[in-house]
């Protein structure tokens, strides 16, 4: 646990002084009691109350401790609901996704797992779908309508080429419509603005992974063969603070694929996917079967709905201080007809 205002912890130094004053008060009370004509009467009156008389002050002392800690604004790492509001699924639809090394084939397994992921997201989360192959398109803008998202995933059809970088850029534009991206290159520009400024200033880069309202999940089975460099695209996402979680699908040995009269060996470029995830402060996941793919998406689902975050917990200490103070007062009134 840490404290946002550690200077306030200096108030804890007053607690020993309060204890000393309480002890001094007890001694003076004892001397006053000796003035009674009969000491036996005093002992008889105090017999059942000797220990109980200290309970309310002790509870109030604990209330002061909790109150002073609350003033220091304590914070702790807790699992809290994440702030992500938009998830963009960027799915590879290149011809290699027809390979059958994942049952029944890669693209079908990816579609089923993606749909399972969508159905487990909170209804407040907007979900978009980007399809990238020889061309890249936002096939479903971010929406809370799950039927539209599922329909977009079902419509995905394989095509030639793999443009991983473009898949990242188009997903990034779905999150930030103010930027202009060219899926054929790794350049992004800010669109022209109206007078008096001919162009909007380029946004200042932020800390990678610091944007908490959106993430990109990139699923691919192959190597980048066209479009922008995935590393450059990842750096652009990092400059915006957006995390790009990458999911590699396929077997380690790759697969031989027959496609439109062509025969090719397709394999997964894990190194590039790891770099993309690392640059954006996200994670890379590997899967070689449909079951693992669904588990991967479930892992992502859990990560998006509950995250470990440093959270201020002052309210808990304030509530404890209030409760203890009220309890001490209530016991004092019930037992001694006075407040402390």
LUMDOBA-245561 format. One record per residue (C-alpha): residue number from 0; y, z, x. Coordinates in nm, 2 decimals. Example, Ala and Ser with C-alpha at 12.3 -4.5 7.8 and 13.67 -1.06 7.14 Angstrom:
+-------+--------+--------+--------+
| dolum |      y |      z |      x |
+-------+--------+--------+--------+
|     0 |  -0.45 |   0.78 |   1.23 |
|     1 |  -0.11 |   0.71 |   1.37 |
+-------+--------+--------+--------+
//
This chain:
+-------+--------+--------+--------+
| dolum |      y |      z |      x |
+-------+--------+--------+--------+
|     0 |   0.00 |   0.00 |   0.00 |
|     1 |   0.35 |  -0.08 |   0.12 |
|     2 |   0.70 |   0.01 |   0.01 |
|     3 |   0.99 |  -0.22 |  -0.06 |
|     4 |   1.24 |   0.06 |  -0.02 |
|     5 |   1.08 |   0.29 |   0.24 |
|     6 |   1.41 |   0.47 |   0.30 |
|     7 |   1.35 |   0.65 |  -0.03 |
|     8 |   1.05 |   0.82 |   0.12 |
|     9 |   1.29 |   1.05 |   0.29 |
|    10 |   1.31 |   1.24 |  -0.03 |
|    11 |   0.96 |   1.37 |   0.03 |
|    12 |   1.11 |   1.59 |   0.30 |
|    13 |   1.27 |   1.80 |   0.03 |
|    14 |   0.93 |   1.90 |  -0.12 |
|    15 |   0.86 |   2.17 |   0.14 |
|    16 |   1.20 |   2.32 |   0.06 |
|    17 |   1.12 |   2.33 |  -0.31 |
|    18 |   0.80 |   2.50 |  -0.23 |
|    19 |   0.98 |   2.76 |  -0.02 |
|    20 |   1.23 |   2.82 |  -0.30 |
|    21 |   0.95 |   2.87 |  -0.55 |
|    22 |   0.78 |   3.13 |  -0.32 |
|    23 |   1.11 |   3.31 |  -0.28 |
|    24 |   1.16 |   3.31 |  -0.66 |
|    25 |   0.81 |   3.46 |  -0.71 |
|    26 |   0.89 |   3.74 |  -0.46 |
|    27 |   1.21 |   3.83 |  -0.64 |
|    28 |   1.03 |   3.83 |  -0.97 |
|    29 |   0.77 |   4.07 |  -0.83 |
|    30 |   1.04 |   4.31 |  -0.71 |
|    31 |   1.20 |   4.31 |  -1.05 |
|    32 |   0.86 |   4.39 |  -1.21 |
|    33 |   0.84 |   4.71 |  -1.00 |
|    34 |   1.13 |   4.85 |  -1.19 |
|    35 |   0.91 |   4.91 |  -1.49 |
|    36 |   0.83 |   5.27 |  -1.55 |
|    37 |   0.46 |   5.21 |  -1.55 |
|    38 |   0.31 |   4.97 |  -1.30 |
|    39 |  -0.02 |   4.98 |  -1.49 |
|    40 |   0.16 |   4.82 |  -1.79 |
|    41 |   0.28 |   4.54 |  -1.57 |
|    42 |  -0.06 |   4.47 |  -1.43 |
|    43 |  -0.22 |   4.47 |  -1.77 |
|    44 |   0.04 |   4.22 |  -1.90 |
|    45 |   0.00 |   3.99 |  -1.60 |
|    46 |  -0.38 |   4.01 |  -1.57 |
|    47 |  -0.47 |   3.70 |  -1.77 |
|    48 |  -0.17 |   3.50 |  -1.66 |
|    49 |  -0.18 |   3.54 |  -1.28 |
|    50 |  -0.32 |   3.20 |  -1.21 |
|    51 |  -0.21 |   3.02 |  -1.52 |
|    52 |   0.16 |   3.09 |  -1.44 |
|    53 |   0.14 |   2.85 |  -1.14 |
|    54 |  -0.02 |   2.56 |  -1.32 |
|    55 |   0.30 |   2.41 |  -1.48 |
|    56 |   0.50 |   2.43 |  -1.16 |
|    57 |   0.22 |   2.27 |  -0.97 |
|    58 |   0.20 |   1.98 |  -1.22 |
|    59 |   0.58 |   1.94 |  -1.21 |
|    60 |   0.56 |   1.93 |  -0.82 |
|    61 |   0.31 |   1.64 |  -0.85 |
|    62 |   0.55 |   1.47 |  -1.09 |
|    63 |   0.82 |   1.49 |  -0.83 |
|    64 |   0.59 |   1.34 |  -0.57 |
|    65 |   0.51 |   1.05 |  -0.80 |
|    66 |   0.88 |   1.01 |  -0.89 |
|    67 |   0.99 |   1.00 |  -0.52 |
|    68 |   0.71 |   0.74 |  -0.45 |
|    69 |   0.83 |   0.53 |  -0.74 |
|    70 |   1.19 |   0.53 |  -0.60 |
|    71 |   1.04 |   0.37 |  -0.28 |
|    72 |   0.91 |   0.08 |  -0.49 |
|    73 |   0.54 |   0.08 |  -0.39 |
|    74 |   0.36 |  -0.26 |  -0.37 |
|    75 |  -0.01 |  -0.33 |  -0.34 |
|    76 |  -0.24 |  -0.64 |  -0.32 |
|    77 |  -0.40 |  -0.67 |  -0.66 |
|    78 |  -0.59 |  -0.94 |  -0.85 |
|    79 |  -0.33 |  -1.07 |  -1.10 |
|    80 |  -0.31 |  -1.37 |  -1.33 |
|    81 |  -0.17 |  -1.66 |  -1.12 |
|    82 |   0.16 |  -1.84 |  -1.19 |
|    83 |   0.00 |  -2.18 |  -1.19 |
|    84 |   0.11 |  -2.37 |  -1.49 |
|    85 |   0.01 |  -2.73 |  -1.40 |
|    86 |  -0.31 |  -2.85 |  -1.25 |
|    87 |  -0.34 |  -3.22 |  -1.15 |
|    88 |  -0.70 |  -3.35 |  -1.10 |
|    89 |  -0.69 |  -3.64 |  -0.86 |
|    90 |  -1.03 |  -3.81 |  -0.88 |
|    91 |  -1.17 |  -4.08 |  -0.66 |
|    92 |  -1.30 |  -4.39 |  -0.86 |
|    93 |  -1.39 |  -4.61 |  -0.56 |
|    94 |  -1.70 |  -4.81 |  -0.57 |
|    95 |  -1.89 |  -4.56 |  -0.35 |
|    96 |  -1.87 |  -4.31 |  -0.64 |
|    97 |  -2.16 |  -4.52 |  -0.79 |
|    98 |  -2.39 |  -4.39 |  -0.52 |
|    99 |  -2.69 |  -4.21 |  -0.66 |
|   100 |  -2.75 |  -3.95 |  -0.39 |
|   101 |  -2.60 |  -3.71 |  -0.64 |
|   102 |  -2.78 |  -3.71 |  -0.97 |
|   103 |  -2.73 |  -3.92 |  -1.18 |
|   104 |  -2.45 |  -4.07 |  -0.97 |
|   105 |  -2.14 |  -3.93 |  -0.80 |
|   106 |  -1.88 |  -4.04 |  -1.05 |
|   107 |  -2.08 |  -3.91 |  -1.35 |
|   108 |  -2.14 |  -3.58 |  -1.18 |
|   109 |  -1.77 |  -3.56 |  -1.09 |
|   110 |  -1.67 |  -3.63 |  -1.45 |
|   111 |  -1.90 |  -3.37 |  -1.60 |
|   112 |  -1.79 |  -3.11 |  -1.36 |
|   113 |  -1.42 |  -3.20 |  -1.41 |
|   114 |  -1.46 |  -3.17 |  -1.79 |
|   115 |  -1.63 |  -2.83 |  -1.75 |
|   116 |  -1.33 |  -2.72 |  -1.53 |
|   117 |  -1.08 |  -2.84 |  -1.80 |
|   118 |  -1.25 |  -2.65 |  -2.08 |
|   119 |  -1.23 |  -2.32 |  -1.88 |
|   120 |  -0.86 |  -2.34 |  -1.81 |
|   121 |  -0.62 |  -2.12 |  -2.01 |
|   122 |  -0.47 |  -2.31 |  -2.31 |
|   123 |  -0.12 |  -2.25 |  -2.16 |
|   124 |  -0.21 |  -2.46 |  -1.84 |
|   125 |  -0.10 |  -2.82 |  -1.84 |
|   126 |  -0.36 |  -3.05 |  -1.69 |
|   127 |  -0.30 |  -3.41 |  -1.56 |
|   128 |  -0.55 |  -3.67 |  -1.43 |
|   129 |  -0.49 |  -3.92 |  -1.15 |
|   130 |  -0.74 |  -4.19 |  -1.07 |
|   131 |  -0.73 |  -4.35 |  -0.73 |
|   132 |  -0.94 |  -4.64 |  -0.59 |
|   133 |  -0.80 |  -4.98 |  -0.50 |
|   134 |  -0.51 |  -4.89 |  -0.72 |
|   135 |  -0.38 |  -4.55 |  -0.81 |
|   136 |  -0.24 |  -4.44 |  -1.15 |
|   137 |  -0.16 |  -4.13 |  -1.35 |
|   138 |  -0.40 |  -4.19 |  -1.63 |
|   139 |  -0.31 |  -3.87 |  -1.81 |
|   140 |   0.03 |  -3.70 |  -1.76 |
|   141 |   0.01 |  -3.32 |  -1.75 |
|   142 |  -0.05 |  -3.19 |  -2.10 |
|   143 |  -0.20 |  -2.89 |  -2.29 |
|   144 |  -0.40 |  -3.12 |  -2.51 |
|   145 |  -0.75 |  -3.08 |  -2.39 |
|   146 |  -0.88 |  -3.37 |  -2.60 |
|   147 |  -0.65 |  -3.61 |  -2.42 |
|   148 |  -0.75 |  -3.48 |  -2.08 |
|   149 |  -1.12 |  -3.51 |  -2.15 |
|   150 |  -1.08 |  -3.86 |  -2.29 |
|   151 |  -0.89 |  -3.97 |  -1.98 |
|   152 |  -1.17 |  -3.84 |  -1.76 |
|   153 |  -1.43 |  -4.02 |  -1.97 |
|   154 |  -1.25 |  -4.35 |  -1.92 |
|   155 |  -1.27 |  -4.35 |  -1.54 |
|   156 |  -1.45 |  -4.66 |  -1.40 |
|   157 |  -1.53 |  -4.73 |  -1.04 |
|   158 |  -1.33 |  -5.00 |  -0.84 |
|   159 |  -1.31 |  -5.12 |  -0.48 |
|   160 |  -1.13 |  -4.93 |  -0.20 |
|   161 |  -1.03 |  -4.57 |  -0.15 |
|   162 |  -0.67 |  -4.46 |  -0.14 |
|   163 |  -0.68 |  -4.08 |  -0.08 |
|   164 |  -0.32 |  -4.06 |   0.03 |
|   165 |  -0.20 |  -4.24 |  -0.28 |
|   166 |  -0.41 |  -4.00 |  -0.49 |
|   167 |  -0.21 |  -3.71 |  -0.34 |
|   168 |   0.13 |  -3.88 |  -0.38 |
|   169 |   0.09 |  -3.99 |  -0.74 |
|   170 |  -0.04 |  -3.64 |  -0.83 |
|   171 |   0.27 |  -3.50 |  -0.65 |
|   172 |   0.50 |  -3.72 |  -0.86 |
|   173 |   0.33 |  -3.59 |  -1.17 |
|   174 |   0.45 |  -3.25 |  -1.07 |
|   175 |   0.79 |  -3.35 |  -0.95 |
|   176 |   0.91 |  -3.66 |  -1.15 |
|   177 |   1.23 |  -3.66 |  -0.95 |
|   178 |   1.07 |  -3.81 |  -0.64 |
|   179 |   0.98 |  -4.17 |  -0.60 |
|   180 |   0.65 |  -4.26 |  -0.43 |
|   181 |   0.50 |  -4.59 |  -0.32 |
|   182 |   0.12 |  -4.56 |  -0.34 |
|   183 |   0.10 |  -4.85 |  -0.09 |
|   184 |   0.29 |  -4.66 |   0.19 |
|   185 |   0.34 |  -4.30 |   0.30 |
|   186 |   0.71 |  -4.30 |   0.22 |
|   187 |   0.88 |  -4.09 |  -0.05 |
|   188 |   1.24 |  -4.13 |  -0.16 |
|   189 |   1.47 |  -3.95 |  -0.39 |
|   190 |   1.58 |  -4.18 |  -0.67 |
|   191 |   1.94 |  -4.30 |  -0.69 |
|   192 |   2.18 |  -4.09 |  -0.89 |
|   193 |   2.49 |  -4.17 |  -1.08 |
|   194 |   2.83 |  -4.15 |  -0.93 |
|   195 |   2.99 |  -3.98 |  -0.75 |
|   196 |   2.69 |  -3.93 |  -0.52 |
|   197 |   2.50 |  -4.25 |  -0.45 |
|   198 |   2.18 |  -4.05 |  -0.37 |
|   199 |   2.06 |  -3.71 |  -0.44 |
|   200 |   2.01 |  -3.50 |  -0.13 |
|   201 |   1.65 |  -3.47 |  -0.01 |
|   202 |   1.51 |  -3.13 |  -0.11 |
|   203 |   1.49 |  -2.89 |   0.18 |
|   204 |   1.12 |  -2.83 |   0.28 |
|   205 |   0.98 |  -2.50 |   0.17 |
|   206 |   0.70 |  -2.28 |   0.30 |
|   207 |   0.36 |  -2.46 |   0.26 |
|   208 |   0.17 |  -2.32 |  -0.04 |
|   209 |   0.47 |  -2.13 |  -0.17 |
|   210 |   0.51 |  -2.33 |  -0.50 |
|   211 |   0.32 |  -2.12 |  -0.75 |
|   212 |   0.36 |  -2.33 |  -1.06 |
|   213 |   0.13 |  -2.62 |  -0.98 |
|   214 |  -0.17 |  -2.73 |  -0.77 |
|   215 |  -0.36 |  -3.05 |  -0.70 |
|   216 |  -0.73 |  -3.07 |  -0.69 |
|   217 |  -0.85 |  -3.38 |  -0.50 |
|   218 |  -1.21 |  -3.50 |  -0.54 |
|   219 |  -1.34 |  -3.78 |  -0.32 |
|   220 |  -1.66 |  -3.90 |  -0.17 |
|   221 |  -1.54 |  -4.14 |   0.10 |
|   222 |  -1.30 |  -4.24 |   0.37 |
|   223 |  -0.95 |  -4.36 |   0.32 |
|   224 |  -0.95 |  -4.74 |   0.33 |
|   225 |  -0.62 |  -4.83 |   0.19 |
|   226 |  -0.27 |  -4.70 |   0.11 |
|   227 |  -0.08 |  -4.42 |   0.28 |
|   228 |  -0.23 |  -4.19 |   0.54 |
|   229 |  -0.37 |  -3.88 |   0.36 |
|   230 |  -0.23 |  -3.65 |   0.64 |
|   231 |   0.12 |  -3.78 |   0.58 |
|   232 |   0.08 |  -3.74 |   0.21 |
|   233 |  -0.05 |  -3.38 |   0.26 |
|   234 |   0.26 |  -3.30 |   0.46 |
|   235 |   0.48 |  -3.42 |   0.18 |
|   236 |   0.29 |  -3.19 |  -0.06 |
|   237 |   0.33 |  -2.91 |   0.19 |
|   238 |   0.71 |  -2.97 |   0.21 |
|   239 |   0.72 |  -2.91 |  -0.17 |
|   240 |   0.50 |  -2.60 |  -0.14 |
|   241 |   0.21 |  -2.75 |  -0.34 |
|   242 |  -0.14 |  -2.67 |  -0.25 |
|   243 |  -0.40 |  -2.95 |  -0.24 |
|   244 |  -0.75 |  -2.82 |  -0.29 |
|   245 |  -1.00 |  -3.08 |  -0.17 |
|   246 |  -1.35 |  -3.13 |  -0.29 |
|   247 |  -1.59 |  -3.35 |  -0.10 |
|   248 |  -1.89 |  -3.49 |  -0.29 |
|   249 |  -2.19 |  -3.66 |  -0.14 |
|   250 |  -2.47 |  -3.59 |   0.10 |
|   251 |  -2.43 |  -3.52 |   0.47 |
|   252 |  -2.62 |  -3.84 |   0.56 |
|   253 |  -2.42 |  -4.06 |   0.33 |
|   254 |  -2.57 |  -4.33 |   0.12 |
|   255 |  -2.64 |  -4.71 |   0.12 |
|   256 |  -2.46 |  -4.87 |  -0.17 |
|   257 |  -2.50 |  -5.22 |  -0.33 |
|   258 |  -2.18 |  -5.32 |  -0.49 |
|   259 |  -2.08 |  -5.67 |  -0.62 |
|   260 |  -2.32 |  -5.84 |  -0.38 |
|   261 |  -2.20 |  -5.62 |  -0.08 |
|   262 |  -2.41 |  -5.36 |   0.10 |
|   263 |  -2.23 |  -5.08 |   0.26 |
|   264 |  -2.30 |  -4.73 |   0.40 |
|   265 |  -2.07 |  -4.47 |   0.25 |
|   266 |  -2.01 |  -4.13 |   0.40 |
|   267 |  -1.78 |  -3.84 |   0.35 |
|   268 |  -1.48 |  -3.79 |   0.58 |
|   269 |  -1.48 |  -3.41 |   0.58 |
|   270 |  -1.25 |  -3.37 |   0.87 |
|   271 |  -0.96 |  -3.54 |   0.68 |
|   272 |  -1.02 |  -3.33 |   0.37 |
|   273 |  -1.02 |  -3.01 |   0.57 |
|   274 |  -0.69 |  -3.12 |   0.73 |
|   275 |  -0.53 |  -3.19 |   0.40 |
|   276 |  -0.64 |  -2.85 |   0.26 |
|   277 |  -0.52 |  -2.67 |   0.58 |
|   278 |  -0.18 |  -2.84 |   0.59 |
|   279 |  -0.11 |  -2.74 |   0.23 |
|   280 |  -0.25 |  -2.38 |   0.27 |
|   281 |  -0.54 |  -2.46 |   0.03 |
|   282 |  -0.92 |  -2.48 |   0.08 |
|   283 |  -1.18 |  -2.74 |   0.12 |
|   284 |  -1.51 |  -2.73 |  -0.07 |
|   285 |  -1.82 |  -2.94 |  -0.01 |
|   286 |  -2.09 |  -3.02 |  -0.25 |
|   287 |  -2.39 |  -3.26 |  -0.24 |
|   288 |  -2.53 |  -3.22 |  -0.60 |
|   289 |  -2.40 |  -3.19 |  -0.95 |
|   290 |  -2.49 |  -2.82 |  -0.98 |
|   291 |  -2.29 |  -2.73 |  -0.67 |
|   292 |  -2.00 |  -2.94 |  -0.79 |
|   293 |  -1.98 |  -2.74 |  -1.11 |
|   294 |  -2.00 |  -2.42 |  -0.91 |
|   295 |  -1.71 |  -2.55 |  -0.69 |
|   296 |  -1.50 |  -2.61 |  -1.00 |
|   297 |  -1.59 |  -2.27 |  -1.14 |
|   298 |  -1.47 |  -2.12 |  -0.81 |
|   299 |  -1.15 |  -2.30 |  -0.84 |
|   300 |  -1.11 |  -2.19 |  -1.20 |
|   301 |  -1.16 |  -1.83 |  -1.10 |
|   302 |  -0.91 |  -1.88 |  -0.82 |
|   303 |  -0.64 |  -2.02 |  -1.05 |
|   304 |  -0.67 |  -1.77 |  -1.32 |
|   305 |  -0.69 |  -1.46 |  -1.10 |
|   306 |  -0.54 |  -1.44 |  -0.76 |
|   307 |  -0.48 |  -1.16 |  -0.50 |
|   308 |  -0.11 |  -1.11 |  -0.48 |
|   309 |   0.12 |  -0.84 |  -0.35 |
|   310 |   0.26 |  -0.69 |  -0.66 |
|   311 |   0.51 |  -0.41 |  -0.71 |
|   312 |   0.34 |  -0.12 |  -0.89 |
|   313 |   0.65 |   0.11 |  -0.94 |
|   314 |   0.58 |   0.12 |  -1.31 |
|   315 |   0.25 |   0.30 |  -1.26 |
|   316 |   0.41 |   0.57 |  -1.04 |
|   317 |   0.70 |   0.61 |  -1.29 |
|   318 |   0.46 |   0.64 |  -1.58 |
|   319 |   0.26 |   0.91 |  -1.39 |
|   320 |   0.57 |   1.10 |  -1.30 |
|   321 |   0.69 |   1.10 |  -1.66 |
|   322 |   0.35 |   1.20 |  -1.79 |
|   323 |   0.31 |   1.49 |  -1.54 |
|   324 |   0.66 |   1.62 |  -1.61 |
|   325 |   0.60 |   1.62 |  -1.99 |
|   326 |   0.26 |   1.78 |  -1.94 |
|   327 |   0.41 |   2.06 |  -1.72 |
|   328 |   0.68 |   2.13 |  -1.98 |
|   329 |   0.43 |   2.13 |  -2.27 |
|   330 |   0.20 |   2.38 |  -2.10 |
|   331 |   0.49 |   2.60 |  -2.01 |
|   332 |   0.62 |   2.61 |  -2.36 |
|   333 |   0.27 |   2.67 |  -2.51 |
|   334 |   0.18 |   2.95 |  -2.27 |
|   335 |   0.51 |   3.11 |  -2.19 |
|   336 |   0.75 |   2.99 |  -2.47 |
|   337 |   0.98 |   2.84 |  -2.21 |
|   338 |   1.02 |   2.52 |  -2.00 |
|   339 |   0.89 |   2.60 |  -1.65 |
+-------+--------+--------+--------+
//
